[in-house]
Amino acid sequence: GAVVSQHPSWVICKSGTSVKIECRSLDFQATTMFWYRQFPKQSLMLMATSNEGSKATYEQGVEKDKFLINHASLTLSTLTVTSAHPEDSSFYICSARRRDRLNTEAFFGQGTRLTVV
Amino acid sequence: DAKTTQPPSMDCAEGRAANLPCNHSTISGNEYVYWYRQIHSQGPQYIIHGLKNNETNEMASLIITEDRKSSTLILPHATLRDTAVYYCIVRLYSGNTPLVFGKGTRLSVIA
């Protein structure tokens, strides 16, 4: 199956700093990638839809100025958590579907565990 | 997208078949049933999907009732590595829409 890679796998940062998470589709092109957040013992919550070459679409309650999404190419989307606070500590996961097979399964990255201290 | 209902948890003995049910009584005609699983601290892994016919692949079998209001994921010979949270999701066939996750079923495979 197709591979989606996230980097870093985990990161610890100080409160008030910004953290960038990368999501790459390694062997396929994706015009759209999705970003999720997962708190302990909870399910995945969709944060935003990242569209190549255009602005991301954010879910209700997700601050677009805090979670900056850039989708500059067909294989890379980045999520930047700006001015991170301890409550932003979570497991962030991206997913993508093949550009040429939109009606097939989505592939997920391995996730990035963010800890803000 | 239609909602799904799954039991919060299930146990299964190692080597036995694990049968995970999912209720999707409001599913529409053009919605597929997808199953994913998430092993602790990893991203979700695709398992199988189907529309109305039963499906089988190297990981599992998917049995969809004739009225499509429910389905069952079958892991034929569960191993300890199958311990995970299993998510049943219904999604429109067309368009690049995201998967919306419910709470899933936590399957514990016991030696």
Interface residues (C-beta under 8 A of the other chain):
Chain A: G1 V4 Q6 T31 T32 F34 Y36 S43 L44 M45 L46 T49 F91 I93 S95 R97 L102 N103 E105 A106 F107 F108 G109 Q110 G111 R113
Chain B: Y34 Y36 Q38 S41 Q42 G43 P44 Q45 Y46 H49 Y87 Y93 S94 G95 N96 P98 L99 V100 F101 G102 K103 G104
